[in-house]
Each structure stands twice: as C-alpha cells, then as structure tokens.
Amino acid sequence: MTGIQAIAFGFACAFTWVEVLRLGSRKPFNCLKCMAGWFTLIIAGVCHVDYWPFYLPVGVAVGALFEGIKMRWF
C-alpha cells in the first residue's frame, strides 16, 4: 500500500465512522478530523508505509480540509 492509498483509505474509514454510522458520542470518536488522523496513522503503520508517524498530521489535515469544504458548501 502506498502513502496516498493509506491517506485515502483512512479518510474513507473516518467518514464512514463519523458521518454514516454515527458511532461515538464524544471526541475523538465523533470528530472527522481526529478520526481521519488516527485511522490514517493506524493504516500506515499496519501496512508498513515509509515514515508512518508523518501520517497522523497528514490525516488530520485531510479531515480538516474536508470539514472546511463541507461547512462552506453544504
């Protein structure tokens, strides 16, 4: 698995967890940014992606970008 795939899959898992299934009643389990970061980090670590600790802030950034787009346009 590549780094881009880990980021995309981590965000997809977080979106499903927070927006579709509505699991969790408090942070970090109901925060898309937080869950995107954690899912991306876990997936990158499990799949042996190079520089896997770097993927926590990248996942949070992807989640924050989506939250910004969602707040602006939806």
mmCIF file of the N, C-alpha and C atoms, coordinates in Angstrom:
data_MODEL
# 
_entry.id   MODEL 
# 
loop_
_atom_site.group_PDB 
_atom_site.id 
_atom_site.type_symbol 
_atom_site.label_atom_id 
_atom_site.label_alt_id 
_atom_site.label_comp_id 
_atom_site.label_asym_id 
_atom_site.label_entity_id 
_atom_site.label_seq_id 
_atom_site.pdbx_PDB_ins_code 
_atom_site.Cartn_x 
_atom_site.Cartn_y 
_atom_site.Cartn_z 
_atom_site.occupancy 
_atom_site.B_iso_or_equiv 
_atom_site.pdbx_formal_charge 
_atom_site.auth_seq_id 
_atom_site.auth_comp_id 
_atom_site.auth_asym_id 
_atom_site.auth_atom_id 
_atom_site.pdbx_PDB_model_num 
ATOM 1   N N  . MET A 1 1  ? 0.847   -1.167 0.000  1.00 0.00 ? 1  MET A N  1 
ATOM 2   C CA . MET A 1 1  ? 0.000   0.000  0.000  1.00 0.00 ? 1  MET A CA 1 
ATOM 3   C C  . MET A 1 1  ? 0.900   1.240  0.000  1.00 0.00 ? 1  MET A C  1 
ATOM 4   N N  . THR A 1 2  ? 0.535   2.209  -0.798 1.00 0.00 ? 2  THR A N  1 
ATOM 5   C CA . THR A 1 2  ? 1.298   3.451  -0.847 1.00 0.00 ? 2  THR A CA 1 
ATOM 6   C C  . THR A 1 2  ? 0.766   4.441  0.186  1.00 0.00 ? 2  THR A C  1 
ATOM 7   N N  . GLY A 1 3  ? 1.477   5.526  0.358  1.00 0.00 ? 3  GLY A N  1 
ATOM 8   C CA . GLY A 1 3  ? 1.065   6.546  1.309  1.00 0.00 ? 3  GLY A CA 1 
ATOM 9   C C  . GLY A 1 3  ? -0.237  7.216  0.923  1.00 0.00 ? 3  GLY A C  1 
ATOM 10  N N  . ILE A 1 4  ? -0.417  7.480  -0.356 1.00 0.00 ? 4  ILE A N  1 
ATOM 11  C CA . ILE A 1 4  ? -1.655  8.106  -0.836 1.00 0.00 ? 4  ILE A CA 1 
ATOM 12  C C  . ILE A 1 4  ? -2.844  7.184  -0.575 1.00 0.00 ? 4  ILE A C  1 
ATOM 13  N N  . GLN A 1 5  ? -2.665  5.903  -0.783 1.00 0.00 ? 5  GLN A N  1 
ATOM 14  C CA . GLN A 1 5  ? -3.739  4.949  -0.517 1.00 0.00 ? 5  GLN A CA 1 
ATOM 15  C C  . GLN A 1 5  ? -4.068  4.897  0.969  1.00 0.00 ? 5  GLN A C  1 
ATOM 16  N N  . ALA A 1 6  ? -3.061  4.972  1.818  1.00 0.00 ? 6  ALA A N  1 
ATOM 17  C CA . ALA A 1 6  ? -3.298  4.970  3.264  1.00 0.00 ? 6  ALA A CA 1 
ATOM 18  C C  . ALA A 1 6  ? -4.089  6.212  3.676  1.00 0.00 ? 6  ALA A C  1 
ATOM 19  N N  . ILE A 1 7  ? -3.760  7.360  3.104  1.00 0.00 ? 7  ILE A N  1 
ATOM 20  C CA . ILE A 1 7  ? -4.479  8.594  3.417  1.00 0.00 ? 7  ILE A CA 1 
ATOM 21  C C  . ILE A 1 7  ? -5.925  8.504  2.950  1.00 0.00 ? 7  ILE A C  1 
ATOM 22  N N  . ALA A 1 8  ? -6.131  8.058  1.726  1.00 0.00 ? 8  ALA A N  1 
ATOM 23  C CA . ALA A 1 8  ? -7.491  7.959  1.182  1.00 0.00 ? 8  ALA A CA 1 
ATOM 24  C C  . ALA A 1 8  ? -8.321  6.942  1.958  1.00 0.00 ? 8  ALA A C  1 
ATOM 25  N N  . PHE A 1 9  ? -7.747  5.793  2.275  1.00 0.00 ? 9  PHE A N  1 
ATOM 26  C CA . PHE A 1 9  ? -8.485  4.760  2.998  1.00 0.00 ? 9  PHE A CA 1 
ATOM 27  C C  . PHE A 1 9  ? -8.763  5.188  4.433  1.00 0.00 ? 9  PHE A C  1 
ATOM 28  N N  . GLY A 1 10 ? -7.795  5.868  5.050  1.00 0.00 ? 10 GLY A N  1 
ATOM 29  C CA . GLY A 1 10 ? -8.002  6.374  6.410  1.00 0.00 ? 10 GLY A CA 1 
ATOM 30  C C  . GLY A 1 10 ? -9.119  7.400  6.465  1.00 0.00 ? 10 GLY A C  1 
ATOM 31  N N  . PHE A 1 11 ? -9.150  8.310  5.484  1.00 0.00 ? 11 PHE A N  1 
ATOM 32  C CA . PHE A 1 11 ? -10.231 9.293  5.428  1.00 0.00 ? 11 PHE A CA 1 
ATOM 33  C C  . PHE A 1 11 ? -11.572 8.619  5.162  1.00 0.00 ? 11 PHE A C  1 
ATOM 34  N N  . ALA A 1 12 ? -11.597 7.632  4.275  1.00 0.00 ? 12 ALA A N  1 
ATOM 35  C CA . ALA A 1 12 ? -12.847 6.924  3.972  1.00 0.00 ? 12 ALA A CA 1 
ATOM 36  C C  . ALA A 1 12 ? -13.379 6.203  5.207  1.00 0.00 ? 12 ALA A C  1 
ATOM 37  N N  . CYS A 1 13 ? -12.498 5.583  5.965  1.00 0.00 ? 13 CYS A N  1 
ATOM 38  C CA . CYS A 1 13 ? -12.923 4.906  7.194  1.00 0.00 ? 13 CYS A CA 1 
ATOM 39  C C  . CYS A 1 13 ? -13.456 5.908  8.213  1.00 0.00 ? 13 CYS A C  1 
ATOM 40  N N  . ALA A 1 14 ? -12.776 7.043  8.349  1.00 0.00 ? 14 ALA A N  1 
ATOM 41  C CA . ALA A 1 14 ? -13.222 8.066  9.294  1.00 0.00 ? 14 ALA A CA 1 
ATOM 42  C C  . ALA A 1 14 ? -14.563 8.657  8.875  1.00 0.00 ? 14 ALA A C  1 
ATOM 43  N N  . PHE A 1 15 ? -14.741 8.907  7.595  1.00 0.00 ? 15 PHE A N  1 
ATOM 44  C CA . PHE A 1 15 ? -16.010 9.444  7.101  1.00 0.00 ? 15 PHE A CA 1 
ATOM 45  C C  . PHE A 1 15 ? -17.140 8.468  7.384  1.00 0.00 ? 15 PHE A C  1 
ATOM 46  N N  . THR A 1 16 ? -16.894 7.190  7.142  1.00 0.00 ? 16 THR A N  1 
ATOM 47  C CA . THR A 1 16 ? -17.906 6.172  7.413  1.00 0.00 ? 16 THR A CA 1 
ATOM 48  C C  . THR A 1 16 ? -18.221 6.099  8.899  1.00 0.00 ? 16 THR A C  1 
ATOM 49  N N  . TRP A 1 17 ? -17.200 6.160  9.742  1.00 0.00 ? 17 TRP A N  1 
ATOM 50  C CA . TRP A 1 17 ? -17.367 6.078  11.193 1.00 0.00 ? 17 TRP A CA 1 
ATOM 51  C C  . TRP A 1 17 ? -18.181 7.260  11.720 1.00 0.00 ? 17 TRP A C  1 
ATOM 52  N N  . VAL A 1 18 ? -17.844 8.474  11.276 1.00 0.00 ? 18 VAL A N  1 
ATOM 53  C CA . VAL A 1 18 ? -18.426 9.687  11.864 1.00 0.00 ? 18 VAL A CA 1 
ATOM 54  C C  . VAL A 1 18 ? -19.723 10.096 11.181 1.00 0.00 ? 18 VAL A C  1 
ATOM 55  N N  . GLU A 1 19 ? -19.755 10.117 9.861  1.00 0.00 ? 19 GLU A N  1 
ATOM 56  C CA . GLU A 1 19 ? -20.892 10.678 9.143  1.00 0.00 ? 19 GLU A CA 1 
ATOM 57  C C  . GLU A 1 19 ? -21.968 9.656  8.790  1.00 0.00 ? 19 GLU A C  1 
ATOM 58  N N  . VAL A 1 20 ? -21.587 8.427  8.517  1.00 0.00 ? 20 VAL A N  1 
ATOM 59  C CA . VAL A 1 20 ? -22.556 7.424  8.069  1.00 0.00 ? 20 VAL A CA 1 
ATOM 60  C C  . VAL A 1 20 ? -23.089 6.616  9.248  1.00 0.00 ? 20 VAL A C  1 
ATOM 61  N N  . LEU A 1 21 ? -22.187 6.003  10.010 1.00 0.00 ? 21 LEU A N  1 
ATOM 62  C CA . LEU A 1 21 ? -22.614 5.140  11.109 1.00 0.00 ? 21 LEU A CA 1 
ATOM 63  C C  . LEU A 1 21 ? -22.930 5.912  12.389 1.00 0.00 ? 21 LEU A C  1 
ATOM 64  N N  . ARG A 1 22 ? -22.380 7.118  12.520 1.00 0.00 ? 22 ARG A N  1 
ATOM 65  C CA . ARG A 1 22 ? -22.572 7.978  13.697 1.00 0.00 ? 22 ARG A CA 1 
ATOM 66  C C  . ARG A 1 22 ? -22.184 7.259  14.994 1.00 0.00 ? 22 ARG A C  1 
ATOM 67  N N  . LEU A 1 23 ? -21.030 6.606  14.976 1.00 0.00 ? 23 LEU A N  1 
ATOM 68  C CA . LEU A 1 23 ? -20.519 5.932  16.160 1.00 0.00 ? 23 LEU A CA 1 
ATOM 69  C C  . LEU A 1 23 ? -19.785 6.931  17.039 1.00 0.00 ? 23 LEU A C  1 
ATOM 70  N N  . GLY A 1 24 ? -19.890 6.783  18.308 1.00 0.00 ? 24 GLY A N  1 
ATOM 71  C CA . GLY A 1 24 ? -19.188 7.657  19.238 1.00 0.00 ? 24 GLY A CA 1 
ATOM 72  C C  . GLY A 1 24 ? -20.036 8.833  19.671 1.00 0.00 ? 24 GLY A C  1 
ATOM 73  N N  . SER A 1 25 ? -19.920 9.149  20.954 1.00 0.00 ? 25 SER A N  1 
ATOM 74  C CA . SER A 1 25 ? -20.710 10.253 21.484 1.00 0.00 ? 25 SER A CA 1 
ATOM 75  C C  . SER A 1 25 ? -19.856 11.437 21.905 1.00 0.00 ? 25 SER A C  1 
ATOM 76  N N  . ARG A 1 26 ? -18.534 11.299 21.923 1.00 0.00 ? 26 ARG A N  1 
ATOM 77  C CA . ARG A 1 26 ? -17.656 12.410 22.286 1.00 0.00 ? 26 ARG A CA 1 
ATOM 78  C C  . ARG A 1 26 ? -16.344 12.299 21.548 1.00 0.00 ? 26 ARG A C  1 
ATOM 79  N N  . LYS A 1 27 ? -15.558 13.370 21.615 1.00 0.00 ? 27 LYS A N  1 
ATOM 80  C CA . LYS A 1 27 ? -14.291 13.399 20.899 1.00 0.00 ? 27 LYS A CA 1 
ATOM 81  C C  . LYS A 1 27 ? -13.363 12.336 21.448 1.00 0.00 ? 27 LYS A C  1 
ATOM 82  N N  . PRO A 1 28 ? -12.533 11.742 20.667 1.00 0.00 ? 28 PRO A N  1 
ATOM 83  C CA . PRO A 1 28 ? -12.261 11.937 19.251 1.00 0.00 ? 28 PRO A CA 1 
ATOM 84  C C  . PRO A 1 28 ? -13.150 11.110 18.354 1.00 0.00 ? 28 PRO A C  1 
ATOM 85  N N  . PHE A 1 29 ? -14.106 10.391 18.932 1.00 0.00 ? 29 PHE A N  1 
ATOM 86  C CA . PHE A 1 29 ? -14.871 9.431  18.141 1.00 0.00 ? 29 PHE A CA 1 
ATOM 87  C C  . PHE A 1 29 ? -15.975 10.047 17.298 1.00 0.00 ? 29 PHE A C  1 
ATOM 88  N N  . ASN A 1 30 ? -16.317 11.296 17.514 1.00 0.00 ? 30 ASN A N  1 
ATOM 89  C CA . ASN A 1 30 ? -17.318 11.946 16.675 1.00 0.00 ? 30 ASN A CA 1 
ATOM 90  C C  . ASN A 1 30 ? -16.731 13.119 15.891 1.00 0.00 ? 30 ASN A C  1 
ATOM 91  N N  . CYS A 1 31 ? -15.430 13.227 15.842 1.00 0.00 ? 31 CYS A N  1 
ATOM 92  C CA . CYS A 1 31 ? -14.733 14.318 15.152 1.00 0.00 ? 31 CYS A CA 1 
ATOM 93  C C  . CYS A 1 31 ? -14.071 13.747 13.894 1.00 0.00 ? 31 CYS A C  1 
ATOM 94  N N  . LEU A 1 32 ? -14.492 14.232 12.736 1.00 0.00 ? 32 LEU A N  1 
ATOM 95  C CA . LEU A 1 32 ? -13.958 13.698 11.482 1.00 0.00 ? 32 LEU A CA 1 
ATOM 96  C C  . LEU A 1 32 ? -12.462 13.956 11.354 1.00 0.00 ? 32 LEU A C  1 
ATOM 97  N N  . LYS A 1 33 ? -12.003 15.134 11.770 1.00 0.00 ? 33 LYS A N  1 
ATOM 98  C CA . LYS A 1 33 ? -10.570 15.438 11.685 1.00 0.00 ? 33 LYS A CA 1 
ATOM 99  C C  . LYS A 1 33 ? -9.753  14.482 12.543 1.00 0.00 ? 33 LYS A C  1 
ATOM 100 N N  . CYS A 1 34 ? -10.190 14.282 13.772 1.00 0.00 ? 34 CYS A N  1 
ATOM 101 C CA . CYS A 1 34 ? -9.448  13.409 14.696 1.00 0.00 ? 34 CYS A CA 1 
ATOM 102 C C  . CYS A 1 34 ? -9.423  11.967 14.205 1.00 0.00 ? 34 CYS A C  1 
ATOM 103 N N  . MET A 1 35 ? -10.582 11.481 13.804 1.00 0.00 ? 35 MET A N  1 
ATOM 104 C CA . MET A 1 35 ? -10.654 10.086 13.371 1.00 0.00 ? 35 MET A CA 1 
ATOM 105 C C  . MET A 1 35 ? -9.890  9.866  12.070 1.00 0.00 ? 35 MET A C  1 
ATOM 106 N N  . ALA A 1 36 ? -9.895  10.855 11.178 1.00 0.00 ? 36 ALA A N  1 
ATOM 107 C CA . ALA A 1 36 ? -9.114  10.718 9.944  1.00 0.00 ? 36 ALA A CA 1 
ATOM 108 C C  . ALA A 1 36 ? -7.632  10.598 10.266 1.00 0.00 ? 36 ALA A C  1 
ATOM 109 N N  . GLY A 1 37 ? -7.165  11.380 11.204 1.00 0.00 ? 37 GLY A N  1 
ATOM 110 C CA . GLY A 1 37 ? -5.765  11.287 11.604 1.00 0.00 ? 37 GLY A CA 1 
ATOM 111 C C  . GLY A 1 37 ? -5.422  9.947  12.209 1.00 0.00 ? 37 GLY A C  1 
ATOM 112 N N  . TRP A 1 38 ? -6.254  9.465  13.132 1.00 0.00 ? 38 TRP A N  1 
ATOM 113 C CA . TRP A 1 38 ? -5.963  8.196  13.792 1.00 0.00 ? 38 TRP A CA 1 
ATOM 114 C C  . TRP A 1 38 ? -6.084  7.015  12.846 1.00 0.00 ? 38 TRP A C  1 
ATOM 115 N N  . PHE A 1 39 ? -7.127  7.000  12.019 1.00 0.00 ? 39 PHE A N  1 
ATOM 116 C CA . PHE A 1 39 ? -7.258  5.899  11.063 1.00 0.00 ? 39 PHE A CA 1 
ATOM 117 C C  . PHE A 1 39 ? -6.097  5.883  10.072 1.00 0.00 ? 39 PHE A C  1 
ATOM 118 N N  . THR A 1 40 ? -5.690  7.051  9.593  1.00 0.00 ? 40 THR A N  1 
ATOM 119 C CA . THR A 1 40 ? -4.572  7.121  8.650  1.00 0.00 ? 40 THR A CA 1 
ATOM 120 C C  . THR A 1 40 ? -3.284  6.628  9.294  1.00 0.00 ? 40 THR A C  1 
ATOM 121 N N  . LEU A 1 41 ? -3.041  7.034  10.544 1.00 0.00 ? 41 LEU A N  1 
ATOM 122 C CA . LEU A 1 41 ? -1.846  6.587  11.257 1.00 0.00 ? 41 LEU A CA 1 
ATOM 123 C C  . LEU A 1 41 ? -1.846  5.069  11.452 1.00 0.00 ? 41 LEU A C  1 
ATOM 124 N N  . ILE A 1 42 ? -2.970  4.523  11.866 1.00 0.00 ? 42 ILE A N  1 
ATOM 125 C CA . ILE A 1 42 ? -3.053  3.077  12.107 1.00 0.00 ? 42 ILE A CA 1 
ATOM 126 C C  . ILE A 1 42 ? -2.869  2.297  10.808 1.00 0.00 ? 42 ILE A C  1 
ATOM 127 N N  . ILE A 1 43 ? -3.521  2.745  9.747  1.00 0.00 ? 43 ILE A N  1 
ATOM 128 C CA . ILE A 1 43 ? -3.407  2.038  8.465  1.00 0.00 ? 43 ILE A CA 1 
ATOM 129 C C  . ILE A 1 43 ? -1.985  2.128  7.927  1.00 0.00 ? 43 ILE A C  1 
ATOM 130 N N  . ALA A 1 44 ? -1.362  3.300  8.026  1.00 0.00 ? 44 ALA A N  1 
ATOM 131 C CA . ALA A 1 44 ? 0.015   3.454  7.546  1.00 0.00 ? 44 ALA A CA 1 
ATOM 132 C C  . ALA A 1 44 ? 0.977   2.591  8.359  1.00 0.00 ? 44 ALA A C  1 
ATOM 133 N N  . GLY A 1 45 ? 0.746   2.491  9.656  1.00 0.00 ? 45 GLY A N  1 
ATOM 134 C CA . GLY A 1 45 ? 1.611   1.662  10.496 1.00 0.00 ? 45 GLY A CA 1 
ATOM 135 C C  . GLY A 1 45 ? 1.443   0.182  10.226 1.00 0.00 ? 45 GLY A C  1 
ATOM 136 N N  . VAL A 1 46 ? 0.211   -0.265 10.093 1.00 0.00 ? 46 VAL A N  1 
ATOM 137 C CA . VAL A 1 46 ? -0.061  -1.680 9.867  1.00 0.00 ? 46 VAL A CA 1 
ATOM 138 C C  . VAL A 1 46 ? 0.432   -2.127 8.491  1.00 0.00 ? 46 VAL A C  1 
ATOM 139 N N  . CYS A 1 47 ? 0.307   -1.255 7.498  1.00 0.00 ? 47 CYS A N  1 
ATOM 140 C CA . CYS A 1 47 ? 0.705   -1.609 6.127  1.00 0.00 ? 47 CYS A CA 1 
ATOM 141 C C  . CYS A 1 47 ? 2.159   -1.269 5.825  1.00 0.00 ? 47 CYS A C  1 
ATOM 142 N N  . HIS A 1 48 ? 2.932   -0.896 6.838  1.00 0.00 ? 48 HIS A N  1 
ATOM 143 C CA . HIS A 1 48 ? 4.365   -0.653 6.712  1.00 0.00 ? 48 HIS A CA 1 
ATOM 144 C C  . HIS A 1 48 ? 4.697   0.411  5.664  1.00 0.00 ? 48 HIS A C  1 
ATOM 145 N N  . VAL A 1 49 ? 3.965   1.509  5.699  1.00 0.00 ? 49 VAL A N  1 
ATOM 146 C CA . VAL A 1 49 ? 4.263   2.640  4.822  1.00 0.00 ? 49 VAL A CA 1 
ATOM 147 C C  . VAL A 1 49 ? 5.481   3.360  5.397  1.00 0.00 ? 49 VAL A C  1 
ATOM 148 N N  . ASP A 1 50 ? 6.391   3.789  4.528  1.00 0.00 ? 50 ASP A N  1 
ATOM 149 C CA . ASP A 1 50 ? 7.574   4.507  4.992  1.00 0.00 ? 50 ASP A CA 1 
ATOM 150 C C  . ASP A 1 50 ? 7.179   5.795  5.688  1.00 0.00 ? 50 ASP A C  1 
ATOM 151 N N  . TYR A 1 51 ? 7.919   6.157  6.748  1.00 0.00 ? 51 TYR A N  1 
ATOM 152 C CA . TYR A 1 51 ? 7.683   7.380  7.519  1.00 0.00 ? 51 TYR A CA 1 
ATOM 153 C C  . TYR A 1 51 ? 6.258   7.434  8.065  1.00 0.00 ? 51 TYR A C  1 
ATOM 154 N N  . TRP A 1 52 ? 5.778   6.320  8.605  1.00 0.00 ? 52 TRP A N  1 
ATOM 155 C CA . TRP A 1 52 ? 4.384   6.232  9.041  1.00 0.00 ? 52 TRP A CA 1 
ATOM 156 C C  . TRP A 1 52 ? 3.999   7.222  10.129 1.00 0.00 ? 52 TRP A C  1 
ATOM 157 N N  . PRO A 1 53 ? 4.881   7.687  11.040 1.00 0.00 ? 53 PRO A N  1 
ATOM 158 C CA . PRO A 1 53 ? 4.428   8.676  12.035 1.00 0.00 ? 53 PRO A CA 1 
ATOM 159 C C  . PRO A 1 53 ? 4.013   10.010 11.405 1.00 0.00 ? 53 PRO A C  1 
ATOM 160 N N  . PHE A 1 54 ? 4.490   10.279 10.210 1.00 0.00 ? 54 PHE A N  1 
ATOM 161 C CA . PHE A 1 54 ? 4.154   11.501 9.497  1.00 0.00 ? 54 PHE A CA 1 
ATOM 162 C C  . PHE A 1 54 ? 2.685   11.541 9.080  1.00 0.00 ? 54 PHE A C  1 
ATOM 163 N N  . TYR A 1 55 ? 2.039   10.401 9.046  1.00 0.00 ? 55 TYR A N  1 
ATOM 164 C CA . TYR A 1 55 ? 0.685   10.329 8.504  1.00 0.00 ? 55 TYR A CA 1 
ATOM 165 C C  . TYR A 1 55 ? -0.403  10.769 9.478  1.00 0.00 ? 55 TYR A C  1 
ATOM 166 N N  . LEU A 1 56 ? -0.103  10.923 10.762 1.00 0.00 ? 56 LEU A N  1 
ATOM 167 C CA . LEU A 1 56 ? -1.094  11.464 11.696 1.00 0.00 ? 56 LEU A CA 1 
ATOM 168 C C  . LEU A 1 56 ? -1.442  12.911 11.344 1.00 0.00 ? 56 LEU A C  1 
ATOM 169 N N  . PRO A 1 57 ? -0.470  13.823 11.236 1.00 0.00 ? 57 PRO A N  1 
ATOM 170 C CA . PRO A 1 57 ? -0.848  15.197 10.865 1.00 0.00 ? 57 PRO A CA 1 
ATOM 171 C C  . PRO A 1 57 ? -1.390  15.311 9.440  1.00 0.00 ? 57 PRO A C  1 
ATOM 172 N N  . VAL A 1 58 ? -0.948  14.448 8.553  1.00 0.00 ? 58 VAL A N  1 
ATOM 173 C CA . VAL A 1 58 ? -1.481  14.480 7.187  1.00 0.00 ? 58 VAL A CA 1 
ATOM 174 C C  . VAL A 1 58 ? -2.952  14.072 7.185  1.00 0.00 ? 58 VAL A C  1 
ATOM 175 N N  . GLY A 1 59 ? -3.298  13.041 7.939  1.00 0.00 ? 59 GLY A N  1 
ATOM 176 C CA . GLY A 1 59 ? -4.688  12.623 8.040  1.00 0.00 ? 59 GLY A CA 1 
ATOM 177 C C  . GLY A 1 59 ? -5.570  13.689 8.668  1.00 0.00 ? 59 GLY A C  1 
ATOM 178 N N  . VAL A 1 60 ? -5.054  14.363 9.703  1.00 0.00 ? 60 VAL A N  1 
ATOM 179 C CA . VAL A 1 60 ? -5.805  15.452 10.330 1.00 0.00 ? 60 VAL A CA 1 
ATOM 180 C C  . VAL A 1 60 ? -6.008  16.589 9.337  1.00 0.00 ? 60 VAL A C  1 
ATOM 181 N N  . ALA A 1 61 ? -4.992  16.887 8.545  1.00 0.00 ? 61 ALA A N  1 
ATOM 182 C CA . ALA A 1 61 ? -5.101  17.957 7.546  1.00 0.00 ? 61 ALA A CA 1 
ATOM 183 C C  . ALA A 1 61 ? -6.145  17.621 6.480  1.00 0.00 ? 61 ALA A C  1 
ATOM 184 N N  . VAL A 1 62 ? -6.168  16.384 6.034  1.00 0.00 ? 62 VAL A N  1 
ATOM 185 C CA . VAL A 1 62 ? -7.170  15.966 5.046  1.00 0.00 ? 62 VAL A CA 1 
ATOM 186 C C  . VAL A 1 62 ? -8.569  16.075 5.635  1.00 0.00 ? 62 VAL A C  1 
ATOM 187 N N  . GLY A 1 63 ? -8.735  15.638 6.869  1.00 0.00 ? 63 GLY A N  1 
ATOM 188 C CA . GLY A 1 63 ? -10.027 15.760 7.535  1.00 0.00 ? 63 GLY A CA 1 
ATOM 189 C C  . GLY A 1 63 ? -10.444 17.207 7.715  1.00 0.00 ? 63 GLY A C  1 
ATOM 190 N N  . ALA A 1 64 ? -9.491  18.078 8.062  1.00 0.00 ? 64 ALA A N  1 
ATOM 191 C CA . ALA A 1 64 ? -9.797  19.496 8.233  1.00 0.00 ? 64 ALA A CA 1 
ATOM 192 C C  . ALA A 1 64 ? -10.169 20.150 6.909  1.00 0.00 ? 64 ALA A C  1 
ATOM 193 N N  . LEU A 1 65 ? -9.489  19.776 5.834  1.00 0.00 ? 65 LEU A N  1 
ATOM 194 C CA . LEU A 1 65 ? -9.846  20.316 4.517  1.00 0.00 ? 65 LEU A CA 1 
ATOM 195 C C  . LEU A 1 65 ? -11.268 19.915 4.133  1.00 0.00 ? 65 LEU A C  1 
ATOM 196 N N  . PHE A 1 66 ? -11.622 18.663 4.377  1.00 0.00 ? 66 PHE A N  1 
ATOM 197 C CA . PHE A 1 66 ? -12.980 18.233 4.057  1.00 0.00 ? 66 PHE A CA 1 
ATOM 198 C C  . PHE A 1 66 ? -14.005 18.947 4.927  1.00 0.00 ? 66 PHE A C  1 
ATOM 199 N N  . GLU A 1 67 ? -13.705 19.108 6.218  1.00 0.00 ? 67 GLU A N  1 
ATOM 200 C CA . GLU A 1 67 ? -14.629 19.826 7.108  1.00 0.00 ? 67 GLU A CA 1 
ATOM 201 C C  . GLU A 1 67 ? -14.833 21.256 6.637  1.00 0.00 ? 67 GLU A C  1 
ATOM 202 N N  . GLY A 1 68 ? -13.762 21.909 6.195  1.00 0.00 ? 68 GLY A N  1 
ATOM 203 C CA . GLY A 1 68 ? -13.883 23.266 5.675  1.00 0.00 ? 68 GLY A CA 1 
ATOM 204 C C  . GLY A 1 68 ? -14.750 23.334 4.434  1.00 0.00 ? 68 GLY A C  1 
ATOM 205 N N  . ILE A 1 69 ? -14.552 22.391 3.528  1.00 0.00 ? 69 ILE A N  1 
ATOM 206 C CA . ILE A 1 69 ? -15.358 22.341 2.302  1.00 0.00 ? 69 ILE A CA 1 
ATOM 207 C C  . ILE A 1 69 ? -16.814 22.038 2.655  1.00 0.00 ? 69 ILE A C  1 
ATOM 208 N N  . LYS A 1 70 ? -17.026 21.126 3.583  1.00 0.00 ? 70 LYS A N  1 
ATOM 209 C CA . LYS A 1 70 ? -18.392 20.762 3.978  1.00 0.00 ? 70 LYS A CA 1 
ATOM 210 C C  . LYS A 1 70 ? -19.106 21.943 4.622  1.00 0.00 ? 70 LYS A C  1 
ATOM 211 N N  . MET A 1 71 ? -18.422 22.685 5.484  1.00 0.00 ? 71 MET A N  1 
ATOM 212 C CA . MET A 1 71 ? -19.038 23.842 6.132  1.00 0.00 ? 71 MET A CA 1 
ATOM 213 C C  . MET A 1 71 ? -19.333 24.963 5.137  1.00 0.00 ? 71 MET A C  1 
ATOM 214 N N  . ARG A 1 72 ? -18.486 25.098 4.154  1.00 0.00 ? 72 ARG A N  1 
ATOM 215 C CA . ARG A 1 72 ? -18.652 26.179 3.186  1.00 0.00 ? 72 ARG A CA 1 
ATOM 216 C C  . ARG A 1 72 ? -19.749 25.892 2.162  1.00 0.00 ? 72 ARG A C  1 
ATOM 217 N N  . TRP A 1 73 ? -19.810 24.672 1.668  1.00 0.00 ? 73 TRP A N  1 
ATOM 218 C CA . TRP A 1 73 ? -20.685 24.380 0.538  1.00 0.00 ? 73 TRP A CA 1 
ATOM 219 C C  . TRP A 1 73 ? -21.907 23.537 0.867  1.00 0.00 ? 73 TRP A C  1 
ATOM 220 N N  . PHE A 1 74 ? -21.950 22.890 2.026  1.00 0.00 ? 74 PHE A N  1 
ATOM 221 C CA . PHE A 1 74 ? -23.095 22.012 2.283  1.00 0.00 ? 74 PHE A CA 1 
ATOM 222 C C  . PHE A 1 74 ? -23.856 22.470 3.490  1.00 0.00 ? 74 PHE A C  1 
# 
